[in-house]
Amino acid sequence: MSKILIGKYEATIYPEGSGFTGALSLGFSPDGKRRRIKRKGKTKTEFKTKLIEVVDDLESGIDGSASYTVRDAVEDWLTKGLKDRDPGTITTNRILADKHVIPLIGEAKLRDLRADDVDEWLDGLTGKLSTRSLQGVHSILKRAIRQAQARNKVLRNVAELVTTPKGKAGRPSKALTLAQATAVLEKSKTSPLHAYVVLSLMTGVRTEEARALRWDHVVAWVDDRTGWRPVTDVGFDHKRFAIYVWRSVRAHGDTKTEKSRRTLELPEEVAQALRLHHKRQAEQRLKAGKDWQDHGLVFCTRTGAPLDAGNVRRAFRGITRKAKIGEKWTPRELRHSFVSIMSDNGVPIETIADLVGHAGTAVTEKVYRHQLKPVITKGAETMNTIFSQHKSA
C-alpha cells in the first residue's frame, strides 16, 4: 500500500486483482465517522485520473458519485420532489418517466450528460409524442437534474440549455352538434354517468370540477328571504336549483384559477337528472353498508369513492358508441360542446366566458372579483329553450 497526494487530499493505493484500488480521505463527518471515496483502475495512471476528477468535483462543490445516473436522478426526484403533489400528477409523471425517460436516457452518467444527448433524446420522441407530452418529459428531466444540483451531485443542468421541440400534431378538440348532443343525452339515460353528462353538457363545467362536486354545493332556491340552500338541508322539492363551482380534483381542491369559482343556475333537465341520481345514490349507499366511503360527492363509485378520470373516459366512450357518433370523444369535449351550442344560439362571448369561468374580459374580471359570485341564470334559460324546442320539432 502506498500513499499519494491529490491536491490537498491524501489517498491510499494498493494492488487488487488485475488493477489498483484506493481511497481518498475526506476527513470526518459530523457524526465522527471517517469519510472516504473509493475508486478502481486498471493502471495507476487511470486510478490517479479518477481521483483527480473527484477532487475537481469536490473543489467545485460537487460530491456526486461518478456512477450516479440519469435514472438515479429521476427516481430520486419522483420519490422526493413530488411529496406535496396530488396523486394524479404523481401518476402522470411516473408513467412518462417509466416510458420515455428512464428506458431511453436513464443509463447515462449524470455528470457526463451533455446538451447534445438531451437534444437527440427529445428529437427521437417527436414522432411519437405530442408537443405537450414532450414538454412533460423534458420537464421531468430538468426538474430531476435541478434537484440533483441542489444536492451537489452535478454542477450544471444541461437539460435547461435545450429547447423542447414540437411533437406530432395532437387530435384537435371538437364539439357535438345539437343533434349529436341530443343523441348522447338520450343514450346516457341507462348509464350511471347520465347526470354527469347532462351537467357537463348543459352547464359547461370542467371535468375536474364535476368530479369534485359535493351535494352541499348543489343548492335550491327556497324563497326571497332564505335564498339558496343546500339540497342536503332542504331536499329537491323546489323549482330552481344551482351549483357552486368552487372545487376541483386539482391539488388542494382549488378550481383551475381563482376566477373559475362561480355559481350557475341549473337547467331543468340537469336538476331532474341530479334528483334521480341522488335517489339512486341513496340506494347504493344502503346496499354498500359499512363499505360506503362518505366523501359527500355527487359523482362517485358504487362505494362512494372519488371517480377516476380514466373510468369516466371509458364510460363516456360507451355512451358515444351507443349514440352512434364513434368512440373518439372525451368528457372534456362536453364543455367545448356547451360553448359551441351557446355561441350558435347567439349568446354573447362575454356571457359564455362568465358561464365557463374564463378570464380575459373586463366583464369577467368584474364578476369574479368577489369570492361569492351572483348566480348566472343565462345558461339555464338558454339550455331550457334550446333542448325543449329540439325535442318538440
C-alpha positions in Angstrom: 0.0 0.0 0.0 1.3 3.5 -0.9 0.1 7.0 -0.3 -0.2 9.9 -2.7 -1.4 13.5 -2.6 -4.1 14.7 -4.9 -4.3 18.5 -4.3 -4.8 18.9 -0.5 -6.2 15.4 -0.1 -4.3 12.2 0.8 -5.1 9.0 -1.0 -4.0 5.4 -0.4 -3.5 2.9 -3.3 -2.9 -0.8 -3.4 -2.9 -3.6 -6.0 -6.0 -5.6 -6.2 -6.7 -8.3 -8.8 -5.5 -7.1 -12.2 -5.6 -3.4 -11.3 -5.4 -1.0 -8.5 -7.9 0.1 -5.8 -7.6 3.1 -3.4 -9.4 5.7 -1.4 -9.4 9.4 -1.0 -9.6 10.6 2.6 -12.0 13.4 3.2 -11.7 13.8 6.9 -14.6 13.1 9.3 -18.3 13.5 9.0 -20.4 15.3 11.8 -21.1 12.0 13.5 -17.3 11.3 13.8 -17.1 8.7 11.0 -14.3 8.7 8.5 -15.3 9.9 5.0 -13.6 8.2 2.2 -14.2 7.9 -1.6 -13.1 4.7 -3.3 -12.1 4.3 -6.9 -10.6 1.5 -9.0 -8.4 1.5 -12.1 -6.5 -0.9 -14.4 -3.4 1.2 -14.1 -2.0 3.7 -11.6 -2.5 6.4 -14.2 -6.2 5.6 -14.7 -6.7 5.3 -10.9 -5.0 8.7 -10.3 -7.1 10.3 -13.1 -10.3 9.2 -11.4 -9.1 10.7 -8.1 -8.3 14.0 -9.8 -11.8 14.1 -11.2 -13.2 13.5 -7.7 -11.1 16.3 -6.3 -12.1 18.7 -9.1 -15.8 18.0 -8.2 -15.2 18.5 -4.5 -13.5 21.8 -5.1 -16.4 23.0 -7.3 -18.9 21.9 -4.6 -19.9 18.6 -6.3 -19.8 15.4 -4.3 -21.8 13.2 -6.6 -20.7 9.7 -7.4 -19.3 9.0 -10.9 -21.8 6.2 -11.1 -24.8 8.4 -10.4 -27.1 8.1 -13.5 -30.0 9.9 -15.0 -32.2 7.1 -13.8 -31.0 7.7 -10.2 -31.7 11.4 -10.5 -35.2 10.8 -11.9 -36.0 8.2 -9.3 -34.8 10.5 -6.6 -37.0 13.3 -7.9 -40.1 11.1 -8.2 -39.6 10.0 -4.6 -38.6 13.3 -3.0 -39.7 16.1 -5.4 -43.4 15.3 -5.6 -44.3 14.9 -2.0 -47.0 17.6 -1.9 -48.5 16.9 -5.3 -51.8 15.3 -5.9 -51.9 11.6 -6.8 -52.9 12.2 -10.4 -49.8 14.4 -11.0 -47.6 11.8 -9.4 -49.1 9.0 -11.5 -48.7 11.0 -14.7 -45.1 11.8 -14.1 -44.3 8.3 -13.1 -45.8 6.9 -16.3 -44.0 9.4 -18.5 -40.7 8.7 -16.7 -41.0 4.9 -16.9 -42.0 5.0 -20.6 -40.0 7.8 -22.2 -37.2 9.0 -19.8 -35.6 6.1 -17.9 -35.5 3.5 -20.7 -34.1 5.9 -23.3 -31.6 8.1 -21.4 -31.6 6.7 -17.9 -28.3 4.8 -18.1 -26.3 7.9 -19.0 -24.0 9.0 -16.2 -25.4 12.3 -15.0 -22.0 14.0 -14.7 -21.3 13.0 -18.4 -24.7 14.1 -19.8 -24.4 16.7 -22.5 -26.9 19.1 -24.1 -26.5 17.2 -27.4 -27.6 14.0 -25.6 -30.8 15.7 -24.4 -31.4 17.1 -27.9 -31.0 13.7 -29.5 -33.3 12.1 -26.9 -36.1 14.6 -27.5 -35.7 14.6 -31.3 -36.2 10.8 -31.2 -39.6 11.3 -29.5 -41.0 14.0 -31.8 -42.8 11.4 -34.0 -44.3 9.6 -31.0 -45.4 12.3 -28.6 -47.4 15.5 -28.8 -45.8 18.8 -28.1 -47.5 18.8 -24.7 -46.2 15.4 -23.8 -42.7 16.3 -25.0 -42.8 19.3 -22.7 -43.8 16.9 -19.9 -40.9 14.5 -20.3 -38.4 17.4 -20.8 -39.7 19.0 -17.6 -39.2 15.7 -15.7 -35.5 15.7 -16.7 -35.0 19.3 -16.0 -36.5 19.1 -12.5 -34.7 15.9 -11.7 -31.4 17.4 -12.6 -32.3 20.6 -10.7 -32.9 18.5 -7.6 -29.6 16.7 -8.2 -27.9 20.2 -8.4 -29.4 21.2 -5.1 -27.8 18.1 -3.6 -24.4 18.8 -5.1 -24.5 15.7 -7.4 -23.9 17.6 -10.6 -22.6 21.1 -11.5 -25.0 22.3 -14.1 -28.3 21.4 -15.6 -27.7 20.7 -19.3 -31.5 20.0 -19.8 -32.1 23.7 -19.2 -29.9 24.5 -22.2 -32.2 22.6 -24.6 -35.4 23.9 -26.3 -38.3 21.5 -26.3 -39.0 20.6 -30.0 -42.5 20.4 -31.4 -44.1 17.0 -31.3 -46.7 15.3 -33.6 -49.9 17.1 -34.1 -52.5 16.1 -31.4 -56.1 15.4 -32.1 -57.9 18.8 -32.1 -60.8 19.2 -29.7 -64.2 19.0 -31.2 -67.8 19.8 -30.2 -71.0 17.9 -30.5 -73.7 19.3 -32.8 -77.1 19.8 -31.3 -78.3 16.6 -32.9 -75.3 14.7 -31.6 -75.7 16.2 -28.1 -79.4 15.2 -28.0 -78.4 11.6 -29.0 -75.8 11.5 -26.3 -78.2 12.7 -23.7 -80.7 10.0 -24.7 -78.2 7.1 -24.7 -76.7 8.2 -21.4 -80.0 7.6 -19.6 -79.1 4.0 -18.9 -75.6 4.8 -17.7 -74.5 5.7 -14.2 -72.8 8.6 -15.8 -76.1 10.2 -17.0 -76.3 13.0 -14.5 -72.6 13.7 -15.1 -73.1 14.0 -18.9 -76.2 16.2 -18.5 -74.5 18.5 -16.1 -71.3 18.8 -18.1 -73.1 19.4 -21.4 -75.7 21.9 -20.1 -73.5 24.0 -17.8 -70.0 23.8 -19.3 -68.3 22.8 -16.1 -64.8 21.3 -16.4 -64.4 17.6 -15.9 -62.3 18.1 -12.8 -65.0 20.4 -11.4 -67.8 17.9 -12.0 -65.8 15.1 -10.3 -65.2 17.2 -7.2 -68.8 18.5 -6.9 -70.3 17.8 -3.5 -74.0 17.6 -2.6 -73.8 20.5 -0.2 -72.7 22.6 -3.3 -76.0 21.7 -5.1 -78.4 24.3 -3.9 -82.2 25.0 -4.2 -83.9 28.4 -4.1 -86.2 28.3 -1.1 -87.7 31.9 -1.1 -86.7 35.5 -1.2 -85.9 35.6 2.5 -84.0 32.3 2.7 -82.3 32.3 -0.7 -80.2 29.4 -1.9 -79.9 26.4 0.5 -78.0 23.1 0.0 -80.2 20.2 -1.1 -78.6 18.3 1.8 -80.7 20.5 4.1 -83.8 21.3 2.0 -84.1 18.4 -0.5 -85.2 18.5 -4.1 -88.8 19.6 -3.6 -88.2 23.0 -5.2 -88.3 24.6 -8.6 -85.0 26.3 -9.0 -81.5 24.8 -8.5 -77.9 25.9 -8.8 -74.4 24.6 -8.2 -71.4 26.3 -6.5 -68.5 25.5 -8.8 -65.9 26.2 -6.1 -63.8 23.0 -6.1 -62.0 20.6 -8.4 -59.9 17.5 -8.2 -56.7 19.5 -8.6 -54.2 19.8 -5.8 -55.7 21.4 -2.6 -59.2 21.2 -4.2 -58.9 24.5 -5.9 -60.5 25.4 -9.2 -58.2 26.0 -12.2 -58.0 29.7 -11.4 -59.5 31.9 -8.7 -61.8 33.4 -11.3 -63.1 29.9 -12.2 -65.1 30.0 -8.9 -68.7 30.6 -10.0 -72.3 29.9 -9.2 -74.5 28.5 -12.0 -78.3 28.1 -12.1 -79.2 24.7 -13.5 -81.4 24.0 -16.5 -84.5 21.9 -15.6 -83.1 18.8 -17.3 -79.9 18.9 -15.1 -82.0 19.4 -12.0 -84.1 16.4 -12.8 -81.1 14.3 -13.6 -79.5 15.2 -10.3 -82.7 14.5 -8.4 -82.8 10.9 -9.9 -79.1 10.5 -9.3 -79.4 11.5 -5.7 -82.1 8.9 -5.2 -80.1 6.1 -6.9 -77.0 7.0 -4.9 -79.0 6.7 -1.6 -80.0 3.2 -2.7 -76.3 2.4 -3.5 -75.3 3.7 -0.1 -77.7 1.4 1.7 -76.5 -1.6 -0.4 -72.8 -0.8 0.3 -73.4 -0.6 4.1 -70.2 -0.4 6.0 -68.2 -0.3 2.8 -69.6 3.1 1.9 -67.0 5.9 1.9 -68.7 9.2 2.7 -67.0 11.9 0.8 -70.2 13.8 0.1 -69.5 13.6 -3.6 -72.2 13.9 -6.2 -70.4 11.6 -8.6 -68.6 8.6 -7.1 -68.1 4.9 -7.3 -70.6 2.3 -6.0 -69.0 2.6 -2.6 -68.7 6.4 -2.5 -65.0 6.7 -3.5 -63.9 9.5 -5.9 -64.3 8.8 -9.6 -61.1 8.0 -11.6 -60.7 10.1 -14.7 -59.9 7.0 -16.8 -63.1 5.3 -15.7 -65.1 8.3 -16.7 -63.5 8.4 -20.1 -64.2 4.7 -20.7 -67.8 5.1 -19.6 -68.3 8.1 -21.8 -66.9 6.3 -24.9 -69.5 3.6 -24.3 -72.2 6.3 -24.4 -71.0 7.9 -27.6 -70.7 4.4 -29.2 -74.4 3.8 -28.3 -75.2 7.3 -29.7 -73.6 6.1 -33.0 -71.1 9.0 -33.2 -68.0 6.9 -32.6 -65.7 6.5 -29.6 -63.2 9.2 -30.3 -64.8 11.6 -27.8 -63.7 12.7 -24.3 -65.7 14.1 -21.4 -63.9 17.5 -21.7 -65.5 17.9 -25.1 -68.9 18.2 -23.4 -67.6 21.6 -22.3 -66.5 22.5 -25.8 -70.0 21.5 -27.0 -71.6 23.7 -24.4 -69.6 26.7 -25.7 -70.4 25.9 -29.3 -74.1 25.4 -28.7 -74.4 28.7 -26.8 -72.4 30.6 -29.4 -74.5 29.1 -32.2 -77.6 30.4 -30.5 -76.5 34.0 -30.2 -75.2 34.1 -26.6 -72.6 36.9 -26.3 -69.0 35.8 -25.8 -68.8 37.8 -22.5 -71.7 35.7 -21.1 -70.1 32.5 -22.2 -66.9 33.5 -20.6 -68.7 34.1 -17.3 -70.5 30.7 -17.6 -67.4 28.6 -18.1 -65.2 30.6 -15.7 -62.8 32.1 -18.2 -60.8 35.3 -17.6 -59.8 37.8 -20.2 -62.6 40.4 -20.5 -63.4 43.4 -18.3 -66.9 41.9 -17.6 -65.4 38.6 -16.4 -62.9 40.3 -14.2 -65.6 42.4 -12.6 -68.0 39.5 -12.0 -65.3 37.3 -10.4 -63.7 39.9 -8.2 -65.5 38.6 -5.2 -65.4 35.0 -3.9 -69.1 34.5 -3.8 -70.5 35.4 -7.2 -74.1 36.2 -8.3 -75.9 33.3 -9.7 -75.6 33.2 -13.5 -79.0 32.3 -15.0 -78.4 32.8 -18.7 -77.0 29.3 -19.3 -80.0 27.6 -17.7 -82.5 29.8 -19.6 -80.9 29.2 -22.9 -80.5 25.4 -22.5 -84.1 25.0 -21.4 -85.2 26.8 -24.6 -82.8 25.0 -27.0 -83.4 21.4 -26.0 -87.2 21.8 -25.4 -87.5 23.3 -29.0 -85.4 20.5 -30.5 -87.5 17.7 -28.8 -90.8 19.2 -29.9 -89.6 19.6 -33.5 
